[in-house]
Amino acid sequence: MTTSKAKSAYLKWRSRFVLKLALFHFTLVIIFDLLGAFAPEIMTSEVMTGGDFSVGIVFGLGIVFSVMLSAVFYTYQINKKEVELSKESN
């Protein structure tokens, strides 16, 4: 594969990869918002009886942690692909 074809394939893969991650997080946020708007009793219910955390807080923290994990995963995948691409071009 020539360098320009490899780079083009990489850019196409990266675009799809980023789109999948973005859609995943968009879906989480939409679910969070819809539950907050149309089912607030679910979001305000306690996770454990007598506990201090509601489902909404746990869900929100889950979204935050999923974004952080996705950033690590994204960085790992991109670096791995770029190393492969640089090996192919050399």
Biopython code that builds the backbone (N, CA, C, O; Angstrom):
import numpy as np
from Bio.PDB.StructureBuilder import StructureBuilder

atoms = [
    (1, "MET", "N", (0.857, -1.170, 0.000)),
    (1, "MET", "CA", (0.000, 0.000, 0.000)),
    (1, "MET", "C", (0.904, 1.234, 0.000)),
    (1, "MET", "O", (1.867, 1.317, 0.762)),
    (2, "THR", "N", (0.581, 2.162, -0.847)),
    (2, "THR", "CA", (1.389, 3.378, -0.883)),
    (2, "THR", "C", (1.102, 4.235, 0.342)),
    (2, "THR", "O", (0.104, 4.043, 1.037)),
    (3, "THR", "N", (1.987, 5.171, 0.587)),
    (3, "THR", "CA", (1.866, 6.019, 1.769)),
    (3, "THR", "C", (0.574, 6.829, 1.743)),
    (3, "THR", "O", (-0.110, 6.947, 2.760)),
    (4, "SER", "N", (0.242, 7.382, 0.587)),
    (4, "SER", "CA", (-0.980, 8.200, 0.525)),
    (4, "SER", "C", (-2.230, 7.349, 0.705)),
    (4, "SER", "O", (-3.204, 7.802, 1.306)),
    (5, "LYS", "N", (-2.215, 6.119, 0.192)),
    (5, "LYS", "CA", (-3.363, 5.230, 0.387)),
    (5, "LYS", "C", (-3.471, 4.809, 1.845)),
    (5, "LYS", "O", (-4.567, 4.733, 2.401)),
    (6, "ALA", "N", (-2.326, 4.537, 2.456)),
    (6, "ALA", "CA", (-2.331, 4.145, 3.869)),
    (6, "ALA", "C", (-2.821, 5.296, 4.737)),
    (6, "ALA", "O", (-3.602, 5.090, 5.665)),
    (7, "LYS", "N", (-2.368, 6.491, 4.439)),
    (7, "LYS", "CA", (-2.793, 7.655, 5.225)),
    (7, "LYS", "C", (-4.281, 7.923, 5.019)),
    (7, "LYS", "O", (-4.992, 8.267, 5.963)),
    (8, "SER", "N", (-4.741, 7.769, 3.803)),
    (8, "SER", "CA", (-6.158, 7.965, 3.510)),
    (8, "SER", "C", (-7.008, 6.935, 4.256)),
    (8, "SER", "O", (-8.059, 7.271, 4.803)),
    (9, "ALA", "N", (-6.552, 5.686, 4.277)),
    (9, "ALA", "CA", (-7.279, 4.637, 4.993)),
    (9, "ALA", "C", (-7.282, 4.927, 6.490)),
    (9, "ALA", "O", (-8.287, 4.718, 7.169)),
    (10, "TYR", "N", (-6.154, 5.406, 6.994)),
    (10, "TYR", "CA", (-6.059, 5.750, 8.418)),
    (10, "TYR", "C", (-7.019, 6.884, 8.766)),
    (10, "TYR", "O", (-7.724, 6.810, 9.773)),
    (11, "LEU", "N", (-7.052, 7.916, 7.954)),
    (11, "LEU", "CA", (-7.933, 9.047, 8.225)),
    (11, "LEU", "C", (-9.402, 8.628, 8.178)),
    (11, "LEU", "O", (-10.221, 9.114, 8.959)),
    (12, "LYS", "N", (-9.725, 7.723, 7.257)),
    (12, "LYS", "CA", (-11.102, 7.221, 7.164)),
    (12, "LYS", "C", (-11.444, 6.403, 8.412)),
    (12, "LYS", "O", (-12.532, 6.542, 8.971)),
    (13, "TRP", "N", (-10.505, 5.546, 8.848)),
    (13, "TRP", "CA", (-10.715, 4.753, 10.052)),
    (13, "TRP", "C", (-10.879, 5.658, 11.266)),
    (13, "TRP", "O", (-11.763, 5.435, 12.093)),
    (14, "ARG", "N", (-10.025, 6.685, 11.378)),
    (14, "ARG", "CA", (-10.075, 7.590, 12.519)),
    (14, "ARG", "C", (-11.405, 8.340, 12.566)),
    (14, "ARG", "O", (-11.978, 8.529, 13.639)),
    (15, "SER", "N", (-11.887, 8.760, 11.415)),
    (15, "SER", "CA", (-13.180, 9.465, 11.379)),
    (15, "SER", "C", (-14.311, 8.576, 11.876)),
    (15, "SER", "O", (-15.163, 9.017, 12.647)),
    (16, "ARG", "N", (-14.317, 7.321, 11.429)),
    (16, "ARG", "CA", (-15.357, 6.390, 11.888)),
    (16, "ARG", "C", (-15.221, 6.106, 13.381)),
    (16, "ARG", "O", (-16.216, 6.013, 14.100)),
    (17, "PHE", "N", (-13.989, 5.970, 13.832)),
    (17, "PHE", "CA", (-13.722, 5.687, 15.244)),
    (17, "PHE", "C", (-14.222, 6.828, 16.127)),
    (17, "PHE", "O", (-14.889, 6.593, 17.135)),
    (18, "VAL", "N", (-13.903, 8.043, 15.752)),
    (18, "VAL", "CA", (-14.334, 9.216, 16.522)),
    (18, "VAL", "C", (-15.858, 9.335, 16.491)),
    (18, "VAL", "O", (-16.475, 9.679, 17.499)),
    (19, "LEU", "N", (-16.454, 9.058, 15.358)),
    (19, "LEU", "CA", (-17.911, 9.129, 15.246)),
    (19, "LEU", "C", (-18.576, 8.117, 16.182)),
    (19, "LEU", "O", (-19.572, 8.431, 16.833)),
    (20, "LYS", "N", (-18.026, 6.907, 16.247)),
    (20, "LYS", "CA", (-18.598, 5.898, 17.139)),
    (20, "LYS", "C", (-18.496, 6.325, 18.597)),
    (20, "LYS", "O", (-19.454, 6.173, 19.354)),
    (21, "LEU", "N", (-17.344, 6.857, 18.998)),
    (21, "LEU", "CA", (-17.191, 7.329, 20.377)),
    (21, "LEU", "C", (-18.149, 8.481, 20.675)),
    (21, "LEU", "O", (-18.772, 8.520, 21.736)),
    (22, "ALA", "N", (-18.260, 9.404, 19.745)),
    (22, "ALA", "CA", (-19.144, 10.552, 19.945)),
    (22, "ALA", "C", (-20.605, 10.106, 20.053)),
    (22, "ALA", "O", (-21.345, 10.608, 20.900)),
    (23, "LEU", "N", (-21.017, 9.175, 19.207)),
    (23, "LEU", "CA", (-22.399, 8.686, 19.261)),
    (23, "LEU", "C", (-22.679, 7.948, 20.568)),
    (23, "LEU", "O", (-23.774, 8.055, 21.119)),
    (24, "PHE", "N", (-21.695, 7.204, 21.062)),
    (24, "PHE", "CA", (-21.845, 6.517, 22.331)),
    (24, "PHE", "C", (-22.108, 7.521, 23.458)),
    (24, "PHE", "O", (-23.028, 7.336, 24.255)),
    (25, "HIS", "N", (-21.303, 8.578, 23.523)),
    (25, "HIS", "CA", (-21.464, 9.563, 24.589)),
    (25, "HIS", "C", (-22.713, 10.410, 24.390)),
    (25, "HIS", "O", (-23.370, 10.783, 25.362)),
    (26, "PHE", "N", (-23.040, 10.711, 23.169)),
    (26, "PHE", "CA", (-24.273, 11.447, 22.878)),
    (26, "PHE", "C", (-25.474, 10.645, 23.363)),
    (26, "PHE", "O", (-26.407, 11.203, 23.940)),
    (27, "THR", "N", (-25.449, 9.329, 23.125)),
    (27, "THR", "CA", (-26.544, 8.465, 23.560)),
    (27, "THR", "C", (-26.663, 8.453, 25.084)),
    (27, "THR", "O", (-27.767, 8.533, 25.623)),
    (28, "LEU", "N", (-25.533, 8.353, 25.774)),
    (28, "LEU", "CA", (-25.572, 8.387, 27.245)),
    (28, "LEU", "C", (-26.175, 9.689, 27.761)),
    (28, "LEU", "O", (-26.999, 9.676, 28.675)),
    (29, "VAL", "N", (-25.768, 10.801, 27.179)),
    (29, "VAL", "CA", (-26.257, 12.102, 27.639)),
    (29, "VAL", "C", (-27.745, 12.268, 27.313)),
    (29, "VAL", "O", (-28.494, 12.819, 28.120)),
    (30, "ILE", "N", (-28.170, 11.805, 26.161)),
    (30, "ILE", "CA", (-29.593, 11.891, 25.797)),
    (30, "ILE", "C", (-30.441, 11.059, 26.762)),
    (30, "ILE", "O", (-31.496, 11.508, 27.210)),
    (31, "ILE", "N", (-29.978, 9.846, 27.082)),
    (31, "ILE", "CA", (-30.712, 9.011, 28.040)),
    (31, "ILE", "C", (-30.793, 9.710, 29.394)),
    (31, "ILE", "O", (-31.849, 9.735, 30.027)),
    (32, "PHE", "N", (-29.670, 10.277, 29.831)),
    (32, "PHE", "CA", (-29.629, 11.005, 31.100)),
    (32, "PHE", "C", (-30.631, 12.154, 31.093)),
    (32, "PHE", "O", (-31.393, 12.329, 32.044)),
    (33, "ASP", "N", (-30.624, 12.932, 30.018)),
    (33, "ASP", "CA", (-31.538, 14.077, 29.927)),
    (33, "ASP", "C", (-32.997, 13.640, 29.856)),
    (33, "ASP", "O", (-33.856, 14.237, 30.505)),
    (34, "LEU", "N", (-33.281, 12.604, 29.075)),
    (34, "LEU", "CA", (-34.663, 12.134, 28.951)),
    (34, "LEU", "C", (-35.180, 11.576, 30.277)),
    (34, "LEU", "O", (-36.325, 11.817, 30.658)),
    (35, "LEU", "N", (-34.327, 10.833, 30.971)),
    (35, "LEU", "CA", (-34.756, 10.336, 32.286)),
    (35, "LEU", "C", (-35.008, 11.492, 33.251)),
    (35, "LEU", "O", (-35.972, 11.470, 34.017)),
    (36, "GLY", "N", (-34.143, 12.494, 33.211)),
    (36, "GLY", "CA", (-34.332, 13.652, 34.083)),
    (36, "GLY", "C", (-35.590, 14.431, 33.761)),
    (36, "GLY", "O", (-36.241, 14.970, 34.656)),
    (37, "ALA", "N", (-35.932, 14.492, 32.481)),
    (37, "ALA", "CA", (-37.099, 15.269, 32.073)),
    (37, "ALA", "C", (-38.412, 14.502, 32.234)),
    (37, "ALA", "O", (-39.412, 15.060, 32.688)),
    (38, "PHE", "N", (-38.403, 13.218, 31.860)),
    (38, "PHE", "CA", (-39.661, 12.477, 31.809)),
    (38, "PHE", "C", (-39.827, 11.423, 32.900)),
    (38, "PHE", "O", (-40.922, 10.894, 33.090)),
    (39, "ALA", "N", (-38.753, 11.119, 33.611)),
    (39, "ALA", "CA", (-38.853, 10.145, 34.703)),
    (39, "ALA", "C", (-37.993, 10.602, 35.880)),
    (39, "ALA", "O", (-37.074, 9.893, 36.290)),
    (40, "PRO", "N", (-38.286, 11.776, 36.420)),
    (40, "PRO", "CA", (-37.450, 12.288, 37.511)),
    (40, "PRO", "C", (-37.488, 11.400, 38.755)),
    (40, "PRO", "O", (-36.558, 11.424, 39.561)),
    (41, "GLU", "N", (-38.559, 10.614, 38.917)),
    (41, "GLU", "CA", (-38.624, 9.729, 40.084)),
    (41, "GLU", "C", (-37.537, 8.651, 40.016)),
    (41, "GLU", "O", (-37.060, 8.186, 41.051)),
    (42, "ILE", "N", (-37.150, 8.259, 38.812)),
    (42, "ILE", "CA", (-36.053, 7.293, 38.663)),
    (42, "ILE", "C", (-34.729, 7.950, 39.020)),
    (42, "ILE", "O", (-33.922, 7.378, 39.752)),
    (43, "MET", "N", (-34.512, 9.145, 38.505)),
    (43, "MET", "CA", (-33.241, 9.835, 38.723)),
    (43, "MET", "C", (-33.059, 10.265, 40.176)),
    (43, "MET", "O", (-31.928, 10.373, 40.651)),
    (44, "THR", "N", (-34.158, 10.511, 40.883)),
    (44, "THR", "CA", (-34.035, 10.968, 42.275)),
    (44, "THR", "C", (-34.129, 9.835, 43.277)),
    (44, "THR", "O", (-33.973, 10.060, 44.478)),
    (45, "SER", "N", (-34.382, 8.616, 42.807)),
    (45, "SER", "CA", (-34.456, 7.494, 43.749)),
    (45, "SER", "C", (-33.065, 7.158, 44.274)),
    (45, "SER", "O", (-32.062, 7.322, 43.579)),
    (46, "GLU", "N", (-33.031, 6.693, 45.496)),
    (46, "GLU", "CA", (-31.761, 6.374, 46.148)),
    (46, "GLU", "C", (-31.195, 5.078, 45.585)),
    (46, "GLU", "O", (-31.936, 4.157, 45.244)),
    (47, "VAL", "N", (-29.874, 5.022, 45.495)),
    (47, "VAL", "CA", (-29.225, 3.801, 45.020)),
    (47, "VAL", "C", (-29.359, 2.710, 46.075)),
    (47, "VAL", "O", (-29.684, 1.565, 45.759)),
    (48, "MET", "N", (-29.104, 3.072, 47.334)),
    (48, "MET", "CA", (-29.280, 2.153, 48.464)),
    (48, "MET", "C", (-30.177, 2.838, 49.495)),
    (48, "MET", "O", (-30.136, 4.058, 49.651)),
    (49, "THR", "N", (-30.958, 2.070, 50.171)),
    (49, "THR", "CA", (-31.850, 2.633, 51.183)),
    (49, "THR", "C", (-31.031, 3.367, 52.234)),
    (49, "THR", "O", (-30.100, 2.810, 52.816)),
    (50, "GLY", "N", (-31.386, 4.614, 52.467)),
    (50, "GLY", "CA", (-30.693, 5.428, 53.452)),
    (50, "GLY", "C", (-29.373, 5.992, 52.954)),
    (50, "GLY", "O", (-28.629, 6.612, 53.714)),
    (51, "GLY", "N", (-29.088, 5.781, 51.696)),
    (51, "GLY", "CA", (-27.825, 6.270, 51.141)),
    (51, "GLY", "C", (-27.897, 7.725, 50.747)),
    (51, "GLY", "O", (-28.973, 8.322, 50.708)),
    (52, "ASP", "N", (-26.754, 8.282, 50.458)),
    (52, "ASP", "CA", (-26.675, 9.690, 50.077)),
    (52, "ASP", "C", (-26.692, 9.902, 48.572)),
    (52, "ASP", "O", (-26.808, 11.038, 48.114)),
    (53, "PHE", "N", (-26.579, 8.835, 47.799)),
    (53, "PHE", "CA", (-26.465, 8.976, 46.349)),
    (53, "PHE", "C", (-27.749, 8.560, 45.655)),
    (53, "PHE", "O", (-28.352, 7.533, 45.967)),
    (54, "SER", "N", (-28.146, 9.397, 44.701)),
    (54, "SER", "CA", (-29.309, 9.062, 43.889)),
    (54, "SER", "C", (-28.829, 8.419, 42.583)),
    (54, "SER", "O", (-27.642, 8.454, 42.257)),
    (55, "VAL", "N", (-29.759, 7.842, 41.858)),
    (55, "VAL", "CA", (-29.442, 7.231, 40.575)),
    (55, "VAL", "C", (-28.878, 8.281, 39.624)),
    (55, "VAL", "O", (-27.976, 7.986, 38.840)),
    (56, "GLY", "N", (-29.395, 9.487, 39.684)),
    (56, "GLY", "CA", (-28.918, 10.559, 38.802)),
    (56, "GLY", "C", (-27.454, 10.896, 39.037)),
    (56, "GLY", "O", (-26.706, 11.124, 38.087)),
    (57, "ILE", "N", (-27.045, 10.929, 40.296)),
    (57, "ILE", "CA", (-25.642, 11.226, 40.609)),
    (57, "ILE", "C", (-24.747, 10.102, 40.105)),
    (57, "ILE", "O", (-23.701, 10.356, 39.508)),
    (58, "VAL", "N", (-25.156, 8.865, 40.345)),
    (58, "VAL", "CA", (-24.361, 7.720, 39.900)),
    (58, "VAL", "C", (-24.291, 7.691, 38.374)),
    (58, "VAL", "O", (-23.227, 7.444, 37.806)),
    (59, "PHE", "N", (-25.408, 7.939, 37.715)),
    (59, "PHE", "CA", (-25.435, 7.959, 36.251)),
    (59, "PHE", "C", (-24.524, 9.074, 35.728)),
    (59, "PHE", "O", (-23.750, 8.854, 34.796)),
    (60, "GLY", "N", (-24.611, 10.255, 36.317)),
    (60, "GLY", "CA", (-23.767, 11.375, 35.906)),
    (60, "GLY", "C", (-22.290, 11.083, 36.080)),
    (60, "GLY", "O", (-21.482, 11.388, 35.203)),
    (61, "LEU", "N", (-21.934, 10.488, 37.222)),
    (61, "LEU", "CA", (-20.540, 10.109, 37.442)),
    (61, "LEU", "C", (-20.109, 9.033, 36.446)),
    (61, "LEU", "O", (-18.964, 9.022, 35.995)),
    (62, "GLY", "N", (-21.022, 8.140, 36.108)),
    (62, "GLY", "CA", (-20.726, 7.127, 35.095)),
    (62, "GLY", "C", (-20.405, 7.751, 33.748)),
    (62, "GLY", "O", (-19.506, 7.294, 33.043)),
    (63, "ILE", "N", (-21.140, 8.795, 33.391)),
    (63, "ILE", "CA", (-20.864, 9.500, 32.137)),
    (63, "ILE", "C", (-19.483, 10.145, 32.192)),
    (63, "ILE", "O", (-18.720, 10.055, 31.231)),
    (64, "VAL", "N", (-19.161, 10.787, 33.295)),
    (64, "VAL", "CA", (-17.851, 11.436, 33.438)),
    (64, "VAL", "C", (-16.730, 10.410, 33.319)),
    (64, "VAL", "O", (-15.763, 10.628, 32.588)),
    (65, "PHE", "N", (-16.854, 9.295, 34.031)),
    (65, "PHE", "CA", (-15.814, 8.270, 33.979)),
    (65, "PHE", "C", (-15.729, 7.618, 32.599)),
    (65, "PHE", "O", (-14.638, 7.263, 32.154)),
    (66, "SER", "N", (-16.862, 7.455, 31.917)),
    (66, "SER", "CA", (-16.813, 6.872, 30.570)),
    (66, "SER", "C", (-16.100, 7.806, 29.597)),
    (66, "SER", "O", (-15.419, 7.342, 28.683)),
    (67, "VAL", "N", (-16.247, 9.109, 29.784)),
    (67, "VAL", "CA", (-15.527, 10.059, 28.937)),
    (67, "VAL", "C", (-14.026, 9.954, 29.187)),
    (67, "VAL", "O", (-13.233, 9.974, 28.246)),
    (68, "MET", "N", (-13.637, 9.841, 30.457)),
    (68, "MET", "CA", (-12.213, 9.716, 30.765)),
    (68, "MET", "C", (-11.636, 8.413, 30.220)),
    (68, "MET", "O", (-10.540, 8.407, 29.660)),
    (69, "LEU", "N", (-12.363, 7.317, 30.378)),
    (69, "LEU", "CA", (-11.893, 6.044, 29.839)),
    (69, "LEU", "C", (-11.841, 6.066, 28.315)),
    (69, "LEU", "O", (-10.929, 5.499, 27.715)),
    (70, "SER", "N", (-12.805, 6.712, 27.699)),
    (70, "SER", "CA", (-12.792, 6.821, 26.244)),
    (70, "SER", "C", (-11.609, 7.638, 25.751)),
    (70, "SER", "O", (-11.047, 7.340, 24.697)),
    (71, "ALA", "N", (-11.227, 8.663, 26.500)),
    (71, "ALA", "CA", (-10.060, 9.462, 26.115)),
    (71, "ALA", "C", (-8.796, 8.614, 26.160)),
    (71, "ALA", "O", (-7.949, 8.709, 25.271)),
    (72, "VAL", "N", (-8.666, 7.788, 27.189)),
    (72, "VAL", "CA", (-7.508, 6.890, 27.280)),
    (72, "VAL", "C", (-7.544, 5.874, 26.142)),
    (72, "VAL", "O", (-6.526, 5.636, 25.493)),
    (73, "PHE", "N", (-8.692, 5.281, 25.900)),
    (73, "PHE", "CA", (-8.843, 4.299, 24.828)),
    (73, "PHE", "C", (-8.559, 4.920, 23.469)),
    (73, "PHE", "O", (-7.874, 4.322, 22.639)),
    (74, "TYR", "N", (-9.086, 6.124, 23.240)),
    (74, "TYR", "CA", (-8.860, 6.829, 21.981)),
    (74, "TYR", "C", (-7.370, 7.084, 21.772)),
    (74, "TYR", "O", (-6.840, 6.829, 20.690)),
    (75, "THR", "N", (-6.699, 7.585, 22.801)),
    (75, "THR", "CA", (-5.273, 7.880, 22.689)),
    (75, "THR", "C", (-4.479, 6.621, 22.387)),
    (75, "THR", "O", (-3.583, 6.636, 21.543)),
    (76, "TYR", "N", (-4.805, 5.531, 23.071)),
    (76, "TYR", "CA", (-4.112, 4.262, 22.836)),
    (76, "TYR", "C", (-4.310, 3.794, 21.393)),
    (76, "TYR", "O", (-3.349, 3.439, 20.711)),
    (77, "GLN", "N", (-5.548, 3.795, 20.942)),
    (77, "GLN", "CA", (-5.841, 3.317, 19.588)),
    (77, "GLN", "C", (-5.183, 4.185, 18.514)),
    (77, "GLN", "O", (-4.623, 3.663, 17.551)),
    (78, "ILE", "N", (-5.250, 5.492, 18.678)),
    (78, "ILE", "CA", (-4.664, 6.394, 17.692)),
    (78, "ILE", "C", (-3.149, 6.232, 17.652)),
    (78, "ILE", "O", (-2.558, 6.161, 16.575)),
    (79, "ASN", "N", (-2.523, 6.173, 18.819)),
    (79, "ASN", "CA", (-1.073, 5.992, 18.853)),
    (79, "ASN", "C", (-0.662, 4.669, 18.219)),
    (79, "ASN", "O", (0.328, 4.608, 17.489)),
    (80, "LYS", "N", (-1.413, 3.617, 18.493)),
    (80, "LYS", "CA", (-1.112, 2.305, 17.915)),
    (80, "LYS", "C", (-1.207, 2.355, 16.384)),
    (80, "LYS", "O", (-0.328, 1.846, 15.689)),
    (81, "LYS", "N", (-2.253, 2.958, 15.873)),
    (81, "LYS", "CA", (-2.425, 3.058, 14.417)),
    (81, "LYS", "C", (-1.344, 3.927, 13.790)),
    (81, "LYS", "O", (-0.853, 3.611, 12.706)),
    (82, "GLU", "N", (-0.965, 5.015, 14.453)),
    (82, "GLU", "CA", (0.051, 5.904, 13.887)),
    (82, "GLU", "C", (1.417, 5.232, 13.883)),
    (82, "GLU", "O", (2.212, 5.466, 12.974)),
    (83, "VAL", "N", (1.704, 4.403, 14.881)),
    (83, "VAL", "CA", (2.957, 3.638, 14.876)),
    (83, "VAL", "C", (2.956, 2.664, 13.716)),
    (83, "VAL", "O", (3.958, 2.535, 13.013)),
    (84, "GLU", "N", (1.838, 1.972, 13.505)),
    (84, "GLU", "CA", (1.730, 1.048, 12.369)),
    (84, "GLU", "C", (1.913, 1.791, 11.052)),
    (84, "GLU", "O", (2.597, 1.304, 10.151)),
    (85, "LEU", "N", (1.313, 2.953, 10.940)),
    (85, "LEU", "CA", (1.416, 3.746, 9.719)),
    (85, "LEU", "C", (2.847, 4.206, 9.478)),
    (85, "LEU", "O", (3.327, 4.187, 8.344)),
    (86, "SER", "N", (3.526, 4.617, 10.536)),
    (86, "SER", "CA", (4.911, 5.075, 10.365)),
    (86, "SER", "C", (5.832, 3.909, 10.016)),
    (86, "SER", "O", (6.796, 4.101, 9.275)),
    (87, "LYS", "N", (5.564, 2.702, 10.530)),
    (87, "LYS", "CA", (6.354, 1.526, 10.172)),
    (87, "LYS", "C", (6.166, 1.154, 8.712)),
    (87, "LYS", "O", (7.113, 0.760, 8.032)),
    (88, "GLU", "N", (4.925, 1.282, 8.235)),
    (88, "GLU", "CA", (4.643, 0.975, 6.835)),
    (88, "GLU", "C", (5.329, 1.946, 5.889)),
    (88, "GLU", "O", (5.773, 1.561, 4.808)),
    (89, "SER", "N", (5.414, 3.205, 6.298)),
    (89, "SER", "CA", (6.007, 4.220, 5.413)),
    (89, "SER", "C", (7.528, 4.156, 5.407)),
    (89, "SER", "O", (8.163, 4.681, 4.493)),
    (90, "ASN", "N", (8.121, 3.522, 6.412)),
    (90, "ASN", "CA", (9.597, 3.400, 6.468)),
    (90, "ASN", "C", (10.084, 2.166, 5.811)),
    (90, "ASN", "O", (11.290, 1.921, 5.774)),
]
sb = StructureBuilder()
sb.init_structure("model")
sb.init_model(0)
sb.init_chain("A")
sb.init_seg("    ")
for serial, (resi, resn, name, xyz) in enumerate(atoms, 1):
    if name == "N":
        sb.init_residue(resn, " ", resi, " ")
    sb.init_atom(name, np.array(xyz, "f"), 0.0, 1.0, " ", f" {name:<3s}", serial, name[0])
structure = sb.get_structure()
